[in-house]
């Protein structure tokens, strides 16, 4: 019997998480889709299955401490292994440094940092057994913090540090750990940002999207090589 390879993708209900899950369906036998919105996860599952991989939906809130253990137990009960874990879940509020409340800071940390930390720790033994891989996704704001998205930058920087710590342990345990710092991706969240940012800068949303690559330092050559943002 062929051994199935199993990947867990958090934040798989939308945006980068959803796109990642669909892409990984080419390389893994099973994709475990984790997020809060069950209906959206079911839509992702349809796409994953259309490529030929098995998809399971795990609709849990990773901000809750017990969710990480429940997720890993469910997957191990069904498949007895975990080969990859991609920690993508987490949308931190983009609010000015002097306006963001403690509750908003805590909420951002709860999912993106602590949710990823707990899930990685719960899955670690299974990943060590399979010589598996972990990805912790942050964001480029960590490298260029601004007052308008200080929490995004700080929490993403924490993800990078957490990934480095897990990577050091992974060298000893045979688990590959990578930190991914994506640039601009045209997700629903980024579109929402443009819808707010454009009027404040006397632009239409369409003009703002066209001007963004230049403002972000993306050359015309790079734009031709990459998918449109």
C-alpha positions in Angstrom: 0.0 0.0 0.0 1.3 3.4 -0.9 2.1 5.7 2.1 0.1 8.9 2.0 1.9 12.2 2.5 0.1 14.7 4.7 0.4 18.5 4.7 -1.4 20.9 7.1 -2.2 24.4 5.9 -3.6 26.9 8.3 -5.5 30.0 7.1 -6.6 27.8 4.2 -10.1 29.4 3.9 -8.9 32.4 1.8 -6.0 34.4 0.3 -2.4 33.0 0.5 -3.4 30.1 2.6 -6.0 28.9 0.2 -3.7 29.3 -2.8 -1.0 27.4 -1.0 -3.3 24.5 -0.2 -4.3 24.2 -3.8 -0.7 24.3 -5.0 0.4 21.7 -2.5 -2.3 19.4 -3.8 0.1 18.5 -6.6 2.7 17.3 -4.2 0.9 15.7 -1.2 -1.7 13.0 -1.0 -3.7 14.7 1.7 -4.1 18.4 2.5 -5.6 19.2 6.0 -7.3 22.6 5.7 -7.4 24.6 9.0 -9.3 27.8 9.6 -12.3 29.2 11.4 -14.7 29.5 8.5 -16.0 26.0 7.6 -17.9 27.0 4.5 -14.9 28.7 3.0 -12.7 25.7 3.9 -15.2 23.4 2.1 -14.8 25.6 -1.0 -11.0 25.2 -0.8 -11.4 21.4 -0.4 -13.3 21.2 -3.7 -10.4 22.8 -5.4 -7.9 20.5 -3.7 -9.9 17.4 -4.6 -10.2 18.6 -8.2 -6.4 18.3 -8.5 -6.4 14.8 -7.1 -5.4 15.1 -3.5 -7.6 14.1 -0.5 -8.8 17.1 1.5 -10.0 17.2 5.1 -11.6 20.2 6.8 -10.6 21.2 10.3 -12.7 24.2 11.3 -11.2 25.4 14.5 -10.0 28.7 16.0 -6.3 28.5 16.5 -6.4 31.4 18.9 -7.9 28.9 21.4 -5.2 27.0 23.3 -6.8 23.6 22.9 -7.2 23.9 19.1 -3.7 23.0 18.2 -3.8 19.6 20.1 -7.3 18.9 18.6 -6.0 19.5 15.1 -3.0 17.3 15.4 -4.9 14.5 17.1 -7.5 14.5 14.4 -4.9 14.2 11.6 -2.8 11.6 13.4 -5.9 9.5 14.2 -6.8 9.4 10.5 -3.4 9.2 8.8 -0.8 8.4 11.5 1.6 10.9 10.1 2.3 14.6 9.3 4.9 15.5 6.6 4.5 19.3 6.4 3.0 22.1 8.4 2.4 25.5 6.8 1.5 28.2 9.4 -0.2 30.9 7.3 -3.2 31.9 9.4 -3.3 35.3 10.9 -4.6 38.7 9.9 -3.3 41.5 12.1 -5.3 44.7 12.2 -3.6 47.6 10.3 -4.2 50.4 12.8 -2.0 53.3 13.7 0.4 52.6 16.6 -1.2 55.2 18.8 -4.7 54.0 18.2 -4.4 50.3 18.5 -5.8 48.8 21.7 -4.2 46.2 23.9 -7.0 43.8 23.0 -6.2 44.3 19.3 -2.6 43.6 19.9 -3.4 40.5 21.9 -5.8 39.2 19.2 -3.1 39.5 16.5 -0.5 37.7 18.7 -3.0 35.0 19.7 -3.5 33.6 16.2 -0.4 34.5 14.2 2.2 33.8 16.8 0.8 31.6 19.6 -1.4 29.7 17.2 1.5 28.8 15.0 3.8 28.1 18.0 1.4 25.7 19.7 0.5 23.9 16.4 4.2 23.5 15.5 5.0 22.1 19.0 2.0 19.7 18.9 3.0 18.4 15.5 6.8 18.3 16.2 7.1 14.6 17.2 5.2 13.5 14.0 7.3 15.9 11.9 10.5 14.5 13.4 9.3 10.9 12.7 8.7 11.8 9.0 11.7 14.1 8.6 9.1 16.7 7.7 9.0 20.4 7.1 7.6 23.5 8.7 6.9 26.9 7.2 6.1 29.9 9.3 4.8 32.8 7.1 5.3 36.4 8.2 5.4 39.4 5.9 7.6 42.1 4.6 6.3 44.7 7.1 8.7 43.0 9.6 11.6 44.5 7.6 10.2 48.0 7.2 7.9 48.9 10.1 5.7 52.0 9.9 3.4 53.7 12.4 0.3 52.8 10.4 1.0 49.0 10.7 3.2 48.7 13.7 1.4 45.6 15.0 1.7 43.9 11.6 5.4 44.6 11.6 6.1 43.6 15.2 4.1 40.4 15.0 5.7 39.4 11.7 9.1 40.0 13.2 8.2 37.8 16.1 7.2 35.1 13.6 10.7 35.4 12.0 12.4 35.0 15.4 10.2 32.0 16.3 11.0 30.3 13.0 14.7 30.8 13.7 14.4 29.2 17.1 12.4 26.2 15.7 15.0 25.9 12.9 17.8 25.5 15.3 16.0 22.7 17.1 15.1 21.3 13.7 18.7 20.8 12.8 19.0 18.5 15.7 15.7 16.7 15.2 15.7 16.3 11.4 12.9 18.8 10.8 13.4 21.5 8.1 12.0 24.9 9.2 11.7 27.9 6.9 10.5 31.4 7.4 8.7 32.8 4.3 8.5 36.6 4.1 6.1 37.3 1.2 5.9 40.6 -0.6 2.7 42.1 -2.0 0.1 39.6 -3.0 -3.3 40.6 -4.4 -5.5 38.9 -1.8 -8.9 40.1 -0.6 -7.2 41.8 2.3 -4.9 43.8 0.0 -7.8 44.8 -2.2 -9.6 46.1 0.9 -6.5 48.1 1.8 -6.5 49.7 -1.7 -10.2 50.5 -1.3 -9.4 52.6 1.8 -6.1 53.9 0.8 -7.0 55.1 -2.7 -9.6 57.7 -1.8 -7.4 59.1 0.9 -4.8 59.7 -1.7 -7.1 61.1 -4.4 -6.9 58.0 -6.5 -9.3 55.5 -7.9 -8.8 51.9 -6.7 -7.7 51.0 -10.3 -5.1 53.7 -10.4 -3.8 52.9 -7.0 -3.3 49.3 -8.0 -1.4 50.3 -11.1 0.8 52.7 -9.2 1.6 50.3 -6.4 4.4 48.3 -8.0 6.4 51.4 -8.6 5.9 52.7 -5.1 6.8 49.2 -3.7 10.1 49.2 -5.7 9.0 46.5 -8.1 10.6 47.1 -11.5 8.9 46.7 -14.8 11.1 43.7 -15.6 10.1 42.0 -12.3 6.5 42.7 -13.1 6.8 40.8 -16.4 8.4 37.9 -14.6 5.9 37.7 -11.8 2.2 37.1 -11.6 0.3 40.4 -11.3 -0.1 41.6 -7.8 
